Every structure is written in C-alpha cells, then in structure tokens.
Amino acid sequence: MPGTKRLRVDYIPSASVVPVITVKESDDLSLARTLMELYGFSQLPVMRGKRPVGVVSWESIGKALLRNPTAGLSDCIDRQVEIRKQGDDLLDSIASISARGYVLVENNNRSISGIITSADLGEALGDIAGPYLLLSEIEEILRDIVGALLATGDLTEVDIGNALADETKGFGGDPASLTLGELANVLATDVAWQALDTSYDRSTVNRTIGDVSKLRNQVMHFRVLDDADKDLSKRLPFVRDVLRNLSEEFGSIGPLGAVATYVSTTGVVEATVP
C-alpha cells in the first residue's frame, strides 16, 4: 500500500550492535564456547576475514560433539546461514528467523552488524503489540467518554466541531470517526471537564493524553522510541486505569441505564453510558 511505513530489519536492536562479537574460522572451539557463555549468546558468527562463513551455535556444537567428541570449531559451523540487510523488510524475514532460529545482518558496507534470533524477534514483536493494544484500549475509553457526553447532552456536536477547528476535517456526528488526537482535543475543552466534574487534575491528565497521542504516532510508524517515549510506554497501563476511573466517575453522576441515544446530523447514534 503506498505510503505504508515499512518495518525494517534494523528495527530489532540486535541487528545493529557495536562491536559485533565474532570468532574466526581458525579459532579454538573453547574460545567460541567461552564467549557464548560470557555474553549469554546462543549463536556466534564465524568469520573468514571480513566475511561470515557461517554460525556456531549450542545446537551445532552439540551435534558435532555427538559425531566426534574431539570436534573442533570448524566441525561445528552451520554454513547454511541466511544473511539479511539492515534495510530489508522485517516481515519478509520472519519466516527465515522462525525456521532457522536466527539470521545474520549486514550493513550497507557488507560488514556483519548483528544477528537476530527467534528470541530477539519475539521480544521486539511483544514490545510492539503491548503498547499497540494499550493505545487502542485508551482510544476506545476516550471514545466512550465522548459518546457518553454526547448522549447526556453535556457535549454537543458544535462543541466537538469547535475543538476540531484547527483540524482539516469537521465532526461527522459519530465519535468512532475521531482519532486519538482529536479525542484528546475534545476532552481538553472546558465544556467536557465541567461535565465530567472529576477529582483528577485537568492539566496533568490532558498533558498526558496529548503525550500519549504523540506516542501513538511513533508506535504506529514503528519509529525507535526515545527515553521519554519508552517511559510513557511503560506507564500506559496506569494511563488506561485513570481514564477508566474518569469514565466511571462520570457514569456515577450520569443517568442510570446502560444505553442512551442522541440524534446526530448523520442519524441516531447509541452511546454506552458507563
């Protein structure tokens, strides 16, 4: 799809390591085993000059020693290793990483820059999925709050339109059409906070939601997060819980009943009142 952000191999931190720990084809097996234990590696690239000839792993060592208890390093090399470039599509590499357990990575100078293992891949995809799911949940809670405010009449479509005055599009009548950033703008308005009548500090909550909206753009475009973004990513469960509490506070002072309706410019819309 044109314009879609591509997730590159070098999104995985282990694809770009300085320095890369390697062994030479002529080294003793004892050196490879010592380095693997000291650094906690399951695999090591084996080099001939500046180019890799393969990888030595605990699996390849075990198989070689079963065949020959006096096997040397050269007998333990898996020479059928795949090499990927840092700029390659990560999704295209997942099958190889899963099947073989690892791939080597090289930079634009064709120098080995790292190795990606199945564990590295799983950790990275987990780091993507966790914040993604939490951001989606936060967006839905904000959407429910805005929908409930509309349903009770505390917030009007004109109010939302005014909150989106600087946006390129207006409000079409359905909260489902609003992005996380737009929902944050709506929640930040005086009319929304007067209706919510919450005990939470308005400026702190709105600033945090604004930061979360920016974080969403970083996460959705697979950008490397800086320290501040990483810290906020870790706090997303707490942000979600605060918004849940905010929703429940409004529900406790709002009308009873599970569902309320309001008539929008596009028709009747049902909104769940917390």
N, C-alpha and C positions, 0 to 999 in steps of 0.2 A: 504494500500500500504506500503510495507516495507520501513522503513526509513523516512516515513512521520512524521513530527512534530505534536504531538497531543496537541490540545488546552485544557488545564485543567481548572477545576472549579476555582482553586485559581488564574487564570489569572485575574478574577474580583476582584478588590481591597476590596470590601465589604465582600468577603469570608474569609478574614484574618484580623480581627480587634482586636486591643488590647487597652482597655479592651472591651469585648462584653457587651453591656447594656442589661440586662435581668430583669425580675421580677419573684418572687416566686409565686407559685400557691396560697399561703395563703395571699398574699399582697392585699391591697385595690385597687379597680378599679381606685381610684383617683391617686394613685401613677403611675400606668401604663399610664393614660392619661396625667399626668404632664410630665413624661419622654418623651413620644412620641411628645408632643408639644415643649419641650425644645430642643430636638435633631432633630426635623424635621422628625421623623420616622413615617412610615405608619403601621409598624408591630413591635412587640417585642416578642422574645422568652420567653415562660413561663416555669420555671424550677421547678422540684421536686428533691431537692438535686443537683446532678451534671448532671442529665439527663433532656431533654426537655419533657414536656407533650403536648406541642402544641405551638400555636402562638396567641397572641391577636392583633387584627387589628382594624382600624376605622370601617371597614365593619362589623366585628364580634361584635364590641361594639354596633353599630347602630342596628343590627338585634336583639341582646339580649335585648336592652332597649325598642325596639318596642314591644317585647313579654312581658317584665316585667320592668317597669320603675325603680324598686328598685333592678335590677340585680347587682350582684357582679362580681368580676373579674373571678371567677370560671365558671360563666354562659356565659362568653364572649370568652372562649378559643376555638379556632379551633383545634381540636385534631387529625385531619386527615392530618397533615403536613408531607411533604416528607423531608428526610434528605439525603444529598449528602456528599461525602468525598471530601477533597480538591484535591485529585489526580484523581478524576473521570473525564471522558470526558465531556467537557462543551457542545459539540454539542448534546450529548445524553440527556442533562439536559434541553435544550432549551424548549422542548415541555411542560415539567412539570412547568417550570417557567412561561411560557406564559399562561398555562391553570389555574394555581392556583394563579399566581401573585407573588410568592416567593417560595424559598426552604431554609431550614436551611442547614448550612455547618458545618461539624465536622472535626477535625484534626486527626492525627494518634493515639492520646490518647483518642479518642472518646469524646473529650470535644468540646462544641459548639464554633466555631471560627468565625462565622458570619452568615449573612443572605443575600441572593441575591434576589432582587426584579426585576420585569419587567423593571423598570426604570434603575436599575443598568446594566442590560443586554443590553438594548438599547443604553445606553451611551458607554459601552465598545465596542460593535459592531460598533458603529459610529466612535469611536477612531481608530478602525482597518480599516474600509472602507475608511475613509477620506485620510489618508496617503497612503494607498494601491493605490487608484485611482490617486492621485497626482504623486506617484512614477512611475506608469505606463505611465502617460502623459509625465513626464520628460524623461523617457526612449524612448518614441516614437519621441519626439522632437530631442533628440540626434541622434537617428537612421535616421531621416530625414536629419539632417545636414551632417552626414557622407555619406548618399546616394547621397546628392546633390554635395558634394565634389568629390565623385567618378564620378558622371555624368558629371561634368565640366572638369574632368581630373586633377584637382588640387591635388587630392589624388589618389594614385594607390593601387592596391592590395598588392604590395610589401611593401608600406608604412604601411599598416594595419598589414601585417604579421610581420613587424619589431616591431610594437607597441605591438604585442601579443607574442613576442619572449619568454617571461617568462611563457606563458600560456601552458597548456597541449595540446591544440589543435591549429591548424592554422586557417587562414581565408578561408572559403569555397567559397567566392565570393559574398555572399548575406548579406547585413547589418542586415537582420532580424535574422541571426544566432548569432549575437553578444549580449552578456549580457550587463547589465548596467555598470558593472565594466570594461568590455572590451571597450565599447563605450567611457567611461571616459578616458581610456588609449590612445585611438586613438585621442581624442580631445586634449589631453595634448601634442601632438607631435609638433615639430617646424613647420613641413610642414602644418599641419592643421591650426595653428594660423597665419602663413604667408598668407595662402589663405583667411582666414576669414577677416583679416585686420580690426579687430574690435577696438572700443574705450574702451572696457572693460579691466580691469586689468587681465592679463593672470593668474598670480599665485593665485589670490584670487578666480577666477572662477574655476580653476582646483582643488584647495584645497577643495572648497565647493562641487564640483561634486564628488570628492573622498569620502568626508564625507557622501554624500547622498547615494553613493553606499554601504557603510558600514551600513547605516541606513536601507537600503532595506533588507539586510540580517537579521537584528534584527526584522523588521516588519514581513517579510515573515515566520520567525520561531516563531512568537508570543512570543518573549522574552520581559521581562519587560524592559522598556526604562529607562536609567539614565537621569539625569537632562539635560546633554548636548544633548542627543538624542531627548528629549522632546522639547527642544528649537529649534533644527533643524527641527523637525516635524512641528512646528508652522510656520517656515519660508519657508516651501516647496512651497506655492503659489508664493512667491517672487522669489525663485529659478527658478520656471517654467517660470515666466514672463521674467526674464533676458535671459533665453535660447530662448524664443520666439523672444525677441528683437535681440539676436545674430543671429538667423536664418533669421530674416527679414533684418538685416544689410547685410548679405551675399547675400540674394536674390536681394537686390538693386544694387549690383555691379556685379551680375552674369548674365548669359544670359537670355534674355527675353523668355517667353513661359512657359507653365505650367509643361511640362514634358520633361526630357532629358533622353537619354539612354546611357549605356555603356556596353561593351561586357566583361563579366567576364569569368573565367575559367569554369563556370557551364552554361554559355549561356548568352543571352541578358537580362539585368535587367533594368527596368524602375525606375527612381527615380524622385520624385516631387521636383522641384527647387522652394524654397519659393519665 
